[in-house]
Amino acid sequence: MGLEVQTIRDASLQPERTELSWRRTAFSMLIPAFLTLRSWFHYGEWPYAVAGLLLISCALLVLLDQRYKNQLYVSFSVVASSLVLGLLFIFRLFIGV
């Protein structure tokens, strides 16, 4: 004899806006991560490395979670090669080897 609750899902652009906001959050986490890694290369203090690696790992977790929610299937080789190229670019940028 209770009332039935109907859940009305928003079929408009709300899911897309939510996805874009999570992506924006993840990419904005990468900026301080790279700055802390740059400070680690400059000063050699280990807390900078820990903070930078934590920020990068959290950002990657957010991006991977969004990927799995949308079921975007990208091969592991594409992801691994892009990460390697990104890391090489960062080392080249900050170390200047």
mmCIF file as gemmi writes it, N, C-alpha and C atoms, coordinates in Angstrom:
data_model
loop_
_atom_site.group_PDB
_atom_site.id
_atom_site.type_symbol
_atom_site.label_atom_id
_atom_site.label_alt_id
_atom_site.label_comp_id
_atom_site.label_asym_id
_atom_site.label_entity_id
_atom_site.label_seq_id
_atom_site.pdbx_PDB_ins_code
_atom_site.Cartn_x
_atom_site.Cartn_y
_atom_site.Cartn_z
_atom_site.occupancy
_atom_site.B_iso_or_equiv
_atom_site.pdbx_formal_charge
_atom_site.auth_seq_id
_atom_site.auth_asym_id
_atom_site.pdbx_PDB_model_num
ATOM 1 N N . MET Axp A 1 ? 0.826 -1.191 0 1 0 ? 1 A 1
ATOM 2 C CA . MET Axp A 1 ? 0 0 0 1 0 ? 1 A 1
ATOM 3 C C . MET Axp A 1 ? 0.869 1.253 0 1 0 ? 1 A 1
ATOM 4 N N . GLY Axp A 2 ? 2.132 1.088 -0.244 1 0 ? 2 A 1
ATOM 5 C CA . GLY Axp A 2 ? 3.012 2.25 -0.293 1 0 ? 2 A 1
ATOM 6 C C . GLY Axp A 2 ? 3.028 2.863 -1.685 1 0 ? 2 A 1
ATOM 7 N N . LEU Axp A 3 ? 3.576 4.012 -1.742 1 0 ? 3 A 1
ATOM 8 C CA . LEU Axp A 3 ? 3.702 4.698 -3.018 1 0 ? 3 A 1
ATOM 9 C C . LEU Axp A 3 ? 4.915 4.159 -3.767 1 0 ? 3 A 1
ATOM 10 N N . GLU Axp A 4 ? 4.745 3.963 -5.028 1 0 ? 4 A 1
ATOM 11 C CA . GLU Axp A 4 ? 5.87 3.532 -5.848 1 0 ? 4 A 1
ATOM 12 C C . GLU Axp A 4 ? 6.666 4.756 -6.286 1 0 ? 4 A 1
ATOM 13 N N . VAL Axp A 5 ? 7.929 4.641 -6.129 1 0 ? 5 A 1
ATOM 14 C CA . VAL Axp A 5 ? 8.805 5.736 -6.521 1 0 ? 5 A 1
ATOM 15 C C . VAL Axp A 5 ? 9.341 5.434 -7.905 1 0 ? 5 A 1
ATOM 16 N N . GLN Axp A 6 ? 9.094 6.341 -8.807 1 0 ? 6 A 1
ATOM 17 C CA . GLN Axp A 6 ? 9.604 6.187 -10.163 1 0 ? 6 A 1
ATOM 18 C C . GLN Axp A 6 ? 10.845 7.062 -10.306 1 0 ? 6 A 1
ATOM 19 N N . THR Axp A 7 ? 11.882 6.444 -10.763 1 0 ? 7 A 1
ATOM 20 C CA . THR Axp A 7 ? 13.093 7.222 -11.007 1 0 ? 7 A 1
ATOM 21 C C . THR Axp A 7 ? 13.096 7.668 -12.458 1 0 ? 7 A 1
ATOM 22 N N . ILE Axp A 8 ? 13.137 8.94 -12.631 1 0 ? 8 A 1
ATOM 23 C CA . ILE Axp A 8 ? 13.169 9.51 -13.973 1 0 ? 8 A 1
ATOM 24 C C . ILE Axp A 8 ? 14.608 9.896 -14.26 1 0 ? 8 A 1
ATOM 25 N N . ARG Axp A 9 ? 15.168 9.232 -15.212 1 0 ? 9 A 1
ATOM 26 C CA . ARG Axp A 9 ? 16.557 9.513 -15.563 1 0 ? 9 A 1
ATOM 27 C C . ARG Axp A 9 ? 16.599 10.687 -16.527 1 0 ? 9 A 1
ATOM 28 N N . ASP Axp A 10 ? 17.544 11.557 -16.277 1 0 ? 10 A 1
ATOM 29 C CA . ASP Axp A 10 ? 17.709 12.725 -17.132 1 0 ? 10 A 1
ATOM 30 C C . ASP Axp A 10 ? 18.312 12.277 -18.455 1 0 ? 10 A 1
ATOM 31 N N . ALA Axp A 11 ? 17.532 12.349 -19.493 1 0 ? 11 A 1
ATOM 32 C CA . ALA Axp A 11 ? 18 11.909 -20.806 1 0 ? 11 A 1
ATOM 33 C C . ALA Axp A 11 ? 18.646 13.042 -21.593 1 0 ? 11 A 1
ATOM 34 N N . SER Axp A 12 ? 18.797 14.17 -20.954 1 0 ? 12 A 1
ATOM 35 C CA . SER Axp A 12 ? 19.392 15.298 -21.682 1 0 ? 12 A 1
ATOM 36 C C . SER Axp A 12 ? 20.913 15.198 -21.627 1 0 ? 12 A 1
ATOM 37 N N . LEU Axp A 13 ? 21.578 16.302 -21.525 1 0 ? 13 A 1
ATOM 38 C CA . LEU Axp A 13 ? 23.038 16.322 -21.599 1 0 ? 13 A 1
ATOM 39 C C . LEU Axp A 13 ? 23.73 16.189 -20.245 1 0 ? 13 A 1
ATOM 40 N N . GLN Axp A 14 ? 22.984 15.89 -19.188 1 0 ? 14 A 1
ATOM 41 C CA . GLN Axp A 14 ? 23.596 15.797 -17.863 1 0 ? 14 A 1
ATOM 42 C C . GLN Axp A 14 ? 24.691 14.737 -17.775 1 0 ? 14 A 1
ATOM 43 N N . PRO Axp A 15 ? 24.497 13.522 -18.292 1 0 ? 15 A 1
ATOM 44 C CA . PRO Axp A 15 ? 25.599 12.549 -18.219 1 0 ? 15 A 1
ATOM 45 C C . PRO Axp A 15 ? 26.85 13.005 -18.961 1 0 ? 15 A 1
ATOM 46 N N . GLU Axp A 16 ? 26.651 13.669 -20.084 1 0 ? 16 A 1
ATOM 47 C CA . GLU Axp A 16 ? 27.809 14.157 -20.84 1 0 ? 16 A 1
ATOM 48 C C . GLU Axp A 16 ? 28.529 15.268 -20.083 1 0 ? 16 A 1
ATOM 49 N N . ARG Axp A 17 ? 27.76 16.149 -19.442 1 0 ? 17 A 1
ATOM 50 C CA . ARG Axp A 17 ? 28.383 17.218 -18.658 1 0 ? 17 A 1
ATOM 51 C C . ARG Axp A 17 ? 29.144 16.652 -17.471 1 0 ? 17 A 1
ATOM 52 N N . THR Axp A 18 ? 28.59 15.617 -16.845 1 0 ? 18 A 1
ATOM 53 C CA . THR Axp A 18 ? 29.276 14.989 -15.72 1 0 ? 18 A 1
ATOM 54 C C . THR Axp A 18 ? 30.583 14.354 -16.17 1 0 ? 18 A 1
ATOM 55 N N . GLU Axp A 19 ? 30.545 13.673 -17.294 1 0 ? 19 A 1
ATOM 56 C CA . GLU Axp A 19 ? 31.759 13.048 -17.828 1 0 ? 19 A 1
ATOM 57 C C . GLU Axp A 19 ? 32.814 14.094 -18.161 1 0 ? 19 A 1
ATOM 58 N N . LEU Axp A 20 ? 32.399 15.178 -18.785 1 0 ? 20 A 1
ATOM 59 C CA . LEU Axp A 20 ? 33.355 16.227 -19.131 1 0 ? 20 A 1
ATOM 60 C C . LEU Axp A 20 ? 33.94 16.895 -17.891 1 0 ? 20 A 1
ATOM 61 N N . SER Axp A 21 ? 33.128 17.044 -16.842 1 0 ? 21 A 1
ATOM 62 C CA . SER Axp A 21 ? 33.661 17.66 -15.624 1 0 ? 21 A 1
ATOM 63 C C . SER Axp A 21 ? 34.68 16.751 -14.941 1 0 ? 21 A 1
ATOM 64 N N . TRP Axp A 22 ? 34.458 15.431 -14.981 1 0 ? 22 A 1
ATOM 65 C CA . TRP Axp A 22 ? 35.447 14.519 -14.403 1 0 ? 22 A 1
ATOM 66 C C . TRP Axp A 22 ? 36.734 14.527 -15.218 1 0 ? 22 A 1
ATOM 67 N N . ARG Axp A 23 ? 36.616 14.605 -16.525 1 0 ? 23 A 1
ATOM 68 C CA . ARG Axp A 23 ? 37.829 14.69 -17.351 1 0 ? 23 A 1
ATOM 69 C C . ARG Axp A 23 ? 38.595 15.975 -17.072 1 0 ? 23 A 1
ATOM 70 N N . ARG Axp A 24 ? 37.861 17.061 -16.943 1 0 ? 24 A 1
ATOM 71 C CA . ARG Axp A 24 ? 38.503 18.346 -16.652 1 0 ? 24 A 1
ATOM 72 C C . ARG Axp A 24 ? 39.201 18.298 -15.292 1 0 ? 24 A 1
ATOM 73 N N . THR Axp A 25 ? 38.575 17.639 -14.329 1 0 ? 25 A 1
ATOM 74 C CA . THR Axp A 25 ? 39.191 17.486 -13.015 1 0 ? 25 A 1
ATOM 75 C C . THR Axp A 25 ? 40.477 16.677 -13.106 1 0 ? 25 A 1
ATOM 76 N N . ALA Axp A 26 ? 40.436 15.592 -13.864 1 0 ? 26 A 1
ATOM 77 C CA . ALA Axp A 26 ? 41.629 14.746 -13.998 1 0 ? 26 A 1
ATOM 78 C C . ALA Axp A 26 ? 42.758 15.496 -14.683 1 0 ? 26 A 1
ATOM 79 N N . PHE Axp A 27 ? 42.446 16.221 -15.744 1 0 ? 27 A 1
ATOM 80 C CA . PHE Axp A 27 ? 43.501 16.954 -16.438 1 0 ? 27 A 1
ATOM 81 C C . PHE Axp A 27 ? 44.019 18.116 -15.599 1 0 ? 27 A 1
ATOM 82 N N . SER Axp A 28 ? 43.153 18.708 -14.771 1 0 ? 28 A 1
ATOM 83 C CA . SER Axp A 28 ? 43.636 19.781 -13.903 1 0 ? 28 A 1
ATOM 84 C C . SER Axp A 28 ? 44.494 19.236 -12.769 1 0 ? 28 A 1
ATOM 85 N N . MET Axp A 29 ? 44.357 17.95 -12.44 1 0 ? 29 A 1
ATOM 86 C CA . MET Axp A 29 ? 45.239 17.333 -11.451 1 0 ? 29 A 1
ATOM 87 C C . MET Axp A 29 ? 46.63 17.089 -12.025 1 0 ? 29 A 1
ATOM 88 N N . LEU Axp A 30 ? 46.726 16.986 -13.325 1 0 ? 30 A 1
ATOM 89 C CA . LEU Axp A 30 ? 48.022 16.714 -13.94 1 0 ? 30 A 1
ATOM 90 C C . LEU Axp A 30 ? 48.956 17.921 -13.885 1 0 ? 30 A 1
ATOM 91 N N . ILE Axp A 31 ? 48.407 19.124 -13.902 1 0 ? 31 A 1
ATOM 92 C CA . ILE Axp A 31 ? 49.245 20.329 -13.884 1 0 ? 31 A 1
ATOM 93 C C . ILE Axp A 31 ? 50.049 20.429 -12.585 1 0 ? 31 A 1
ATOM 94 N N . PRO Axp A 32 ? 49.411 20.349 -11.394 1 0 ? 32 A 1
ATOM 95 C CA . PRO Axp A 32 ? 50.245 20.373 -10.187 1 0 ? 32 A 1
ATOM 96 C C . PRO Axp A 32 ? 51.138 19.146 -10.056 1 0 ? 32 A 1
ATOM 97 N N . ALA Axp A 33 ? 50.719 18.025 -10.639 1 0 ? 33 A 1
ATOM 98 C CA . ALA Axp A 33 ? 51.569 16.829 -10.595 1 0 ? 33 A 1
ATOM 99 C C . ALA Axp A 33 ? 52.869 17.073 -11.344 1 0 ? 33 A 1
ATOM 100 N N . PHE Axp A 34 ? 52.776 17.638 -12.523 1 0 ? 34 A 1
ATOM 101 C CA . PHE Axp A 34 ? 53.989 17.907 -13.294 1 0 ? 34 A 1
ATOM 102 C C . PHE Axp A 34 ? 54.841 18.994 -12.642 1 0 ? 34 A 1
ATOM 103 N N . LEU Axp A 35 ? 54.188 19.964 -12.002 1 0 ? 35 A 1
ATOM 104 C CA . LEU Axp A 35 ? 54.956 20.998 -11.305 1 0 ? 35 A 1
ATOM 105 C C . LEU Axp A 35 ? 55.699 20.43 -10.102 1 0 ? 35 A 1
ATOM 106 N N . THR Axp A 36 ? 55.062 19.511 -9.373 1 0 ? 36 A 1
ATOM 107 C CA . THR Axp A 36 ? 55.769 18.905 -8.24 1 0 ? 36 A 1
ATOM 108 C C . THR Axp A 36 ? 56.893 17.994 -8.713 1 0 ? 36 A 1
ATOM 109 N N . LEU Axp A 37 ? 56.684 17.294 -9.832 1 0 ? 37 A 1
ATOM 110 C CA . LEU Axp A 37 ? 57.777 16.48 -10.371 1 0 ? 37 A 1
ATOM 111 C C . LEU Axp A 37 ? 58.931 17.355 -10.844 1 0 ? 37 A 1
ATOM 112 N N . ARG Axp A 38 ? 58.597 18.502 -11.391 1 0 ? 38 A 1
ATOM 113 C CA . ARG Axp A 38 ? 59.647 19.44 -11.799 1 0 ? 38 A 1
ATOM 114 C C . ARG Axp A 38 ? 60.429 19.934 -10.581 1 0 ? 38 A 1
ATOM 115 N N . SER Axp A 39 ? 59.714 20.203 -9.493 1 0 ? 39 A 1
ATOM 116 C CA . SER Axp A 39 ? 60.396 20.613 -8.26 1 0 ? 39 A 1
ATOM 117 C C . SER Axp A 39 ? 61.264 19.494 -7.716 1 0 ? 39 A 1
ATOM 118 N N . TRP Axp A 40 ? 60.805 18.26 -7.877 1 0 ? 40 A 1
ATOM 119 C CA . TRP Axp A 40 ? 61.602 17.121 -7.428 1 0 ? 40 A 1
ATOM 120 C C . TRP Axp A 40 ? 62.903 17.038 -8.223 1 0 ? 40 A 1
ATOM 121 N N . PHE Axp A 41 ? 62.82 17.236 -9.547 1 0 ? 41 A 1
ATOM 122 C CA . PHE Axp A 41 ? 64.032 17.209 -10.359 1 0 ? 41 A 1
ATOM 123 C C . PHE Axp A 41 ? 64.97 18.354 -9.982 1 0 ? 41 A 1
ATOM 124 N N . HIS Axp A 42 ? 64.389 19.487 -9.62 1 0 ? 42 A 1
ATOM 125 C CA . HIS Axp A 42 ? 65.203 20.661 -9.314 1 0 ? 42 A 1
ATOM 126 C C . HIS Axp A 42 ? 65.839 20.573 -7.927 1 0 ? 42 A 1
ATOM 127 N N . TYR Axp A 43 ? 65.02 20.245 -6.907 1 0 ? 43 A 1
ATOM 128 C CA . TYR Axp A 43 ? 65.506 20.252 -5.527 1 0 ? 43 A 1
ATOM 129 C C . TYR Axp A 43 ? 65.972 18.885 -5.036 1 0 ? 43 A 1
ATOM 130 N N . GLY Axp A 44 ? 65.462 17.817 -5.612 1 0 ? 44 A 1
ATOM 131 C CA . GLY Axp A 44 ? 65.853 16.481 -5.192 1 0 ? 44 A 1
ATOM 132 C C . GLY Axp A 44 ? 65.196 16.005 -3.908 1 0 ? 44 A 1
ATOM 133 N N . GLU Axp A 45 ? 64.153 16.669 -3.45 1 0 ? 45 A 1
ATOM 134 C CA . GLU Axp A 45 ? 63.454 16.282 -2.224 1 0 ? 45 A 1
ATOM 135 C C . GLU Axp A 45 ? 62.414 15.213 -2.547 1 0 ? 45 A 1
ATOM 136 N N . TRP Axp A 46 ? 62.39 14.133 -1.777 1 0 ? 46 A 1
ATOM 137 C CA . TRP Axp A 46 ? 61.498 13.018 -2.07 1 0 ? 46 A 1
ATOM 138 C C . TRP Axp A 46 ? 60.017 13.327 -1.861 1 0 ? 46 A 1
ATOM 139 N N . PRO Axp A 47 ? 59.594 14.269 -0.957 1 0 ? 47 A 1
ATOM 140 C CA . PRO Axp A 47 ? 58.15 14.539 -0.851 1 0 ? 47 A 1
ATOM 141 C C . PRO Axp A 47 ? 57.542 15.085 -2.149 1 0 ? 47 A 1
ATOM 142 N N . TYR Axp A 48 ? 58.351 15.791 -2.933 1 0 ? 48 A 1
ATOM 143 C CA . TYR Axp A 48 ? 57.856 16.261 -4.223 1 0 ? 48 A 1
ATOM 144 C C . TYR Axp A 48 ? 57.535 15.084 -5.143 1 0 ? 48 A 1
ATOM 145 N N . ALA Axp A 49 ? 58.385 14.091 -5.131 1 0 ? 49 A 1
ATOM 146 C CA . ALA Axp A 49 ? 58.161 12.913 -5.971 1 0 ? 49 A 1
ATOM 147 C C . ALA Axp A 49 ? 56.918 12.164 -5.528 1 0 ? 49 A 1
ATOM 148 N N . VAL Axp A 50 ? 56.74 12.022 -4.223 1 0 ? 50 A 1
ATOM 149 C CA . VAL Axp A 50 ? 55.568 11.308 -3.709 1 0 ? 50 A 1
ATOM 150 C C . VAL Axp A 50 ? 54.289 12.048 -4.079 1 0 ? 50 A 1
ATOM 151 N N . ALA Axp A 51 ? 54.279 13.364 -3.883 1 0 ? 51 A 1
ATOM 152 C CA . ALA Axp A 51 ? 53.087 14.148 -4.209 1 0 ? 51 A 1
ATOM 153 C C . ALA Axp A 51 ? 52.79 14.101 -5.702 1 0 ? 51 A 1
ATOM 154 N N . GLY Axp A 52 ? 53.825 14.218 -6.518 1 0 ? 52 A 1
ATOM 155 C CA . GLY Axp A 52 ? 53.618 14.176 -7.965 1 0 ? 52 A 1
ATOM 156 C C . GLY Axp A 52 ? 53.098 12.84 -8.438 1 0 ? 52 A 1
ATOM 157 N N . LEU Axp A 53 ? 53.67 11.762 -7.924 1 0 ? 53 A 1
ATOM 158 C CA . LEU Axp A 53 ? 53.215 10.435 -8.335 1 0 ? 53 A 1
ATOM 159 C C . LEU Axp A 53 ? 51.809 10.137 -7.832 1 0 ? 53 A 1
ATOM 160 N N . LEU Axp A 54 ? 51.464 10.623 -6.641 1 0 ? 54 A 1
ATOM 161 C CA . LEU Axp A 54 ? 50.094 10.443 -6.152 1 0 ? 54 A 1
ATOM 162 C C . LEU Axp A 54 ? 49.088 11.19 -7.024 1 0 ? 54 A 1
ATOM 163 N N . LEU Axp A 55 ? 49.42 12.416 -7.383 1 0 ? 55 A 1
ATOM 164 C CA . LEU Axp A 55 ? 48.511 13.183 -8.236 1 0 ? 55 A 1
ATOM 165 C C . LEU Axp A 55 ? 48.357 12.545 -9.612 1 0 ? 55 A 1
ATOM 166 N N . ILE Axp A 56 ? 49.448 12.076 -10.178 1 0 ? 56 A 1
ATOM 167 C CA . ILE Axp A 56 ? 49.37 11.426 -11.488 1 0 ? 56 A 1
ATOM 168 C C . ILE Axp A 56 ? 48.551 10.149 -11.406 1 0 ? 56 A 1
ATOM 169 N N . SER Axp A 57 ? 48.766 9.36 -10.358 1 0 ? 57 A 1
ATOM 170 C CA . SER Axp A 57 ? 48.015 8.107 -10.248 1 0 ? 57 A 1
ATOM 171 C C . SER Axp A 57 ? 46.531 8.362 -10.02 1 0 ? 57 A 1
ATOM 172 N N . CYS Axp A 58 ? 46.187 9.374 -9.231 1 0 ? 58 A 1
ATOM 173 C CA . CYS Axp A 58 ? 44.768 9.699 -9.035 1 0 ? 58 A 1
ATOM 174 C C . CYS Axp A 58 ? 44.13 10.187 -10.33 1 0 ? 58 A 1
ATOM 175 N N . ALA Axp A 59 ? 44.844 11.004 -11.07 1 0 ? 59 A 1
ATOM 176 C CA . ALA Axp A 59 ? 44.307 11.483 -12.343 1 0 ? 59 A 1
ATOM 177 C C . ALA Axp A 59 ? 44.116 10.336 -13.323 1 0 ? 59 A 1
ATOM 178 N N . LEU Axp A 60 ? 45.065 9.414 -13.365 1 0 ? 60 A 1
ATOM 179 C CA . LEU Axp A 60 ? 44.922 8.257 -14.253 1 0 ? 60 A 1
ATOM 180 C C . LEU Axp A 60 ? 43.768 7.366 -13.827 1 0 ? 60 A 1
ATOM 181 N N . LEU Axp A 61 ? 43.553 7.224 -12.524 1 0 ? 61 A 1
ATOM 182 C CA . LEU Axp A 61 ? 42.414 6.433 -12.054 1 0 ? 61 A 1
ATOM 183 C C . LEU Axp A 61 ? 41.089 7.062 -12.472 1 0 ? 61 A 1
ATOM 184 N N . VAL Axp A 62 ? 40.996 8.379 -12.376 1 0 ? 62 A 1
ATOM 185 C CA . VAL Axp A 62 ? 39.769 9.059 -12.798 1 0 ? 62 A 1
ATOM 186 C C . VAL Axp A 62 ? 39.551 8.88 -14.294 1 0 ? 62 A 1
ATOM 187 N N . LEU Axp A 63 ? 40.609 9.038 -15.082 1 0 ? 63 A 1
ATOM 188 C CA . LEU Axp A 63 ? 40.475 8.88 -16.53 1 0 ? 63 A 1
ATOM 189 C C . LEU Axp A 63 ? 40.138 7.444 -16.915 1 0 ? 63 A 1
ATOM 190 N N . LEU Axp A 64 ? 40.746 6.47 -16.248 1 0 ? 64 A 1
ATOM 191 C CA . LEU Axp A 64 ? 40.434 5.072 -16.547 1 0 ? 64 A 1
ATOM 192 C C . LEU Axp A 64 ? 39.018 4.713 -16.12 1 0 ? 64 A 1
ATOM 193 N N . ASP Axp A 65 ? 38.554 5.288 -15.008 1 0 ? 65 A 1
ATOM 194 C CA . ASP Axp A 65 ? 37.183 5.043 -14.578 1 0 ? 65 A 1
ATOM 195 C C . ASP Axp A 65 ? 36.195 5.578 -15.605 1 0 ? 65 A 1
ATOM 196 N N . GLN Axp A 66 ? 36.469 6.753 -16.145 1 0 ? 66 A 1
ATOM 197 C CA . GLN Axp A 66 ? 35.601 7.305 -17.181 1 0 ? 66 A 1
ATOM 198 C C . GLN Axp A 66 ? 35.643 6.452 -18.437 1 0 ? 66 A 1
ATOM 199 N N . ARG Axp A 67 ? 36.797 5.911 -18.738 1 0 ? 67 A 1
ATOM 200 C CA . ARG Axp A 67 ? 36.922 5.051 -19.915 1 0 ? 67 A 1
ATOM 201 C C . ARG Axp A 67 ? 36.08 3.796 -19.754 1 0 ? 67 A 1
ATOM 202 N N . TYR Axp A 68 ? 36.125 3.19 -18.565 1 0 ? 68 A 1
ATOM 203 C CA . TYR Axp A 68 ? 35.362 1.966 -18.353 1 0 ? 68 A 1
ATOM 204 C C . TYR Axp A 68 ? 33.869 2.232 -18.271 1 0 ? 68 A 1
ATOM 205 N N . LYS Axp A 69 ? 33.477 3.39 -17.77 1 0 ? 69 A 1
ATOM 206 C CA . LYS Axp A 69 ? 32.051 3.715 -17.728 1 0 ? 69 A 1
ATOM 207 C C . LYS Axp A 69 ? 31.482 3.876 -19.131 1 0 ? 69 A 1
ATOM 208 N N . ASN Axp A 70 ? 32.271 4.425 -20.013 1 0 ? 70 A 1
ATOM 209 C CA . ASN Axp A 70 ? 31.805 4.642 -21.381 1 0 ? 70 A 1
ATOM 210 C C . ASN Axp A 70 ? 32.106 3.472 -22.29 1 0 ? 70 A 1
ATOM 211 N N . GLN Axp A 71 ? 32.816 2.494 -21.778 1 0 ? 71 A 1
ATOM 212 C CA . GLN Axp A 71 ? 33.194 1.305 -22.524 1 0 ? 71 A 1
ATOM 213 C C . GLN Axp A 71 ? 33.91 1.662 -23.82 1 0 ? 71 A 1
ATOM 214 N N . LEU Axp A 72 ? 34.849 2.577 -23.677 1 0 ? 72 A 1
ATOM 215 C CA . LEU Axp A 72 ? 35.692 2.918 -24.812 1 0 ? 72 A 1
ATOM 216 C C . LEU Axp A 72 ? 36.853 1.947 -24.81 1 0 ? 72 A 1
ATOM 217 N N . TYR Axp A 73 ? 36.895 1.088 -25.778 1 0 ? 73 A 1
ATOM 218 C CA . TYR Axp A 73 ? 37.918 0.06 -25.795 1 0 ? 73 A 1
ATOM 219 C C . TYR Axp A 73 ? 39.122 0.538 -26.601 1 0 ? 73 A 1
ATOM 220 N N . VAL Axp A 74 ? 40.193 0.757 -25.9 1 0 ? 74 A 1
ATOM 221 C CA . VAL Axp A 74 ? 41.45 1.145 -26.514 1 0 ? 74 A 1
ATOM 222 C C . VAL Axp A 74 ? 42.449 0.066 -26.143 1 0 ? 74 A 1
ATOM 223 N N . SER Axp A 75 ? 43.229 -0.345 -27.089 1 0 ? 75 A 1
ATOM 224 C CA . SER Axp A 75 ? 44.164 -1.43 -26.81 1 0 ? 75 A 1
ATOM 225 C C . SER Axp A 75 ? 45.234 -0.98 -25.817 1 0 ? 75 A 1
ATOM 226 N N . PHE Axp A 76 ? 45.769 -1.941 -25.119 1 0 ? 76 A 1
ATOM 227 C CA . PHE Axp A 76 ? 46.79 -1.654 -24.117 1 0 ? 76 A 1
ATOM 228 C C . PHE Axp A 76 ? 48.038 -1.059 -24.752 1 0 ? 76 A 1
ATOM 229 N N . SER Axp A 77 ? 48.359 -1.487 -25.957 1 0 ? 77 A 1
ATOM 230 C CA . SER Axp A 77 ? 49.566 -0.967 -26.608 1 0 ? 77 A 1
ATOM 231 C C . SER Axp A 77 ? 49.431 0.518 -26.926 1 0 ? 77 A 1
ATOM 232 N N . VAL Axp A 78 ? 48.233 0.961 -27.281 1 0 ? 78 A 1
ATOM 233 C CA . VAL Axp A 78 ? 48.023 2.381 -27.566 1 0 ? 78 A 1
ATOM 234 C C . VAL Axp A 78 ? 48.189 3.199 -26.289 1 0 ? 78 A 1
ATOM 235 N N . VAL Axp A 79 ? 47.608 2.717 -25.195 1 0 ? 79 A 1
ATOM 236 C CA . VAL Axp A 79 ? 47.712 3.436 -23.926 1 0 ? 79 A 1
ATOM 237 C C . VAL Axp A 79 ? 49.157 3.442 -23.432 1 0 ? 79 A 1
ATOM 238 N N . ALA Axp A 80 ? 49.821 2.298 -23.498 1 0 ? 80 A 1
ATOM 239 C CA . ALA Axp A 80 ? 51.198 2.212 -23.015 1 0 ? 80 A 1
ATOM 240 C C . ALA Axp A 80 ? 52.137 3.083 -23.841 1 0 ? 80 A 1
ATOM 241 N N . SER Axp A 81 ? 51.97 3.063 -25.155 1 0 ? 81 A 1
ATOM 242 C CA . SER Axp A 81 ? 52.859 3.875 -25.99 1 0 ? 81 A 1
ATOM 243 C C . SER Axp A 81 ? 52.626 5.364 -25.766 1 0 ? 81 A 1
ATOM 244 N N . SER Axp A 82 ? 51.379 5.768 -25.551 1 0 ? 82 A 1
ATOM 245 C CA . SER Axp A 82 ? 51.131 7.185 -25.294 1 0 ? 82 A 1
ATOM 246 C C . SER Axp A 82 ? 51.699 7.603 -23.944 1 0 ? 82 A 1
ATOM 247 N N . LEU Axp A 83 ? 51.633 6.723 -22.944 1 0 ? 83 A 1
ATOM 248 C CA . LEU Axp A 83 ? 52.235 7.045 -21.65 1 0 ? 83 A 1
ATOM 249 C C . LEU Axp A 83 ? 53.753 7.15 -21.748 1 0 ? 83 A 1
ATOM 250 N N . VAL Axp A 84 ? 54.363 6.252 -22.494 1 0 ? 84 A 1
ATOM 251 C CA . VAL Axp A 84 ? 55.819 6.296 -22.655 1 0 ? 84 A 1
ATOM 252 C C . VAL Axp A 84 ? 56.238 7.566 -23.384 1 0 ? 84 A 1
ATOM 253 N N . LEU Axp A 85 ? 55.517 7.917 -24.437 1 0 ? 85 A 1
ATOM 254 C CA . LEU Axp A 85 ? 55.849 9.147 -25.16 1 0 ? 85 A 1
ATOM 255 C C . LEU Axp A 85 ? 55.652 10.374 -24.288 1 0 ? 85 A 1
ATOM 256 N N . GLY Axp A 86 ? 54.592 10.373 -23.48 1 0 ? 86 A 1
ATOM 257 C CA . GLY Axp A 86 ? 54.366 11.486 -22.57 1 0 ? 86 A 1
ATOM 258 C C . GLY Axp A 86 ? 55.464 11.619 -21.532 1 0 ? 86 A 1
ATOM 259 N N . LEU Axp A 87 ? 55.892 10.488 -20.97 1 0 ? 87 A 1
ATOM 260 C CA . LEU Axp A 87 ? 56.974 10.526 -19.988 1 0 ? 87 A 1
ATOM 261 C C . LEU Axp A 87 ? 58.296 10.966 -20.615 1 0 ? 87 A 1
ATOM 262 N N . LEU Axp A 88 ? 58.563 10.498 -21.827 1 0 ? 88 A 1
ATOM 263 C CA . LEU Axp A 88 ? 59.782 10.942 -22.508 1 0 ? 88 A 1
ATOM 264 C C . LEU Axp A 88 ? 59.76 12.44 -22.773 1 0 ? 88 A 1
ATOM 265 N N . PHE Axp A 89 ? 58.6 12.957 -23.14 1 0 ? 89 A 1
ATOM 266 C CA . PHE Axp A 89 ? 58.468 14.394 -23.359 1 0 ? 89 A 1
ATOM 267 C C . PHE Axp A 89 ? 58.703 15.164 -22.07 1 0 ? 89 A 1
ATOM 268 N N . ILE Axp A 90 ? 58.143 14.665 -20.973 1 0 ? 90 A 1
ATOM 269 C CA . ILE Axp A 90 ? 58.302 15.345 -19.688 1 0 ? 90 A 1
ATOM 270 C C . ILE Axp A 90 ? 59.764 15.334 -19.251 1 0 ? 90 A 1
ATOM 271 N N . PHE Axp A 91 ? 60.422 14.181 -19.358 1 0 ? 91 A 1
ATOM 272 C CA . PHE Axp A 91 ? 61.835 14.119 -18.986 1 0 ? 91 A 1
ATOM 273 C C . PHE Axp A 91 ? 62.678 15.023 -19.874 1 0 ? 91 A 1
ATOM 274 N N . ARG Axp A 92 ? 62.359 15.057 -21.142 1 0 ? 92 A 1
ATOM 275 C CA . ARG Axp A 92 ? 63.098 15.921 -22.069 1 0 ? 92 A 1
ATOM 276 C C . ARG Axp A 92 ? 62.866 17.392 -21.729 1 0 ? 92 A 1
ATOM 277 N N . LEU Axp A 93 ? 61.64 17.71 -21.337 1 0 ? 93 A 1
ATOM 278 C CA . LEU Axp A 93 ? 61.29 19.086 -21.017 1 0 ? 93 A 1
ATOM 279 C C . LEU Axp A 93 ? 61.96 19.553 -19.732 1 0 ? 93 A 1
ATOM 280 N N . PHE Axp A 94 ? 61.938 18.716 -18.701 1 0 ? 94 A 1
ATOM 281 C CA . PHE Axp A 94 ? 62.434 19.144 -17.398 1 0 ? 94 A 1
ATOM 282 C C . PHE Axp A 94 ? 63.925 18.9 -17.207 1 0 ? 94 A 1
ATOM 283 N N . ILE Axp A 95 ? 64.433 17.83 -17.763 1 0 ? 95 A 1
ATOM 284 C CA . ILE Axp A 95 ? 65.848 17.525 -17.575 1 0 ? 95 A 1
ATOM 285 C C . ILE Axp A 95 ? 66.684 18.17 -18.67 1 0 ? 95 A 1
ATOM 286 N N . GLY Axp A 96 ? 66.157 18.185 -19.888 1 0 ? 96 A 1
ATOM 287 C CA . GLY Axp A 96 ? 66.871 18.804 -20.99 1 0 ? 96 A 1
ATOM 288 C C . GLY Axp A 96 ? 68.023 17.973 -21.496 1 0 ? 96 A 1
ATOM 289 N N . VAL Axp A 97 ? 67.864 16.656 -21.451 1 0 ? 97 A 1
ATOM 290 C CA . VAL Axp A 97 ? 68.933 15.751 -21.9 1 0 ? 97 A 1
ATOM 291 C C . VAL Axp A 97 ? 68.97 15.729 -23.401 1 0 ? 97 A 1
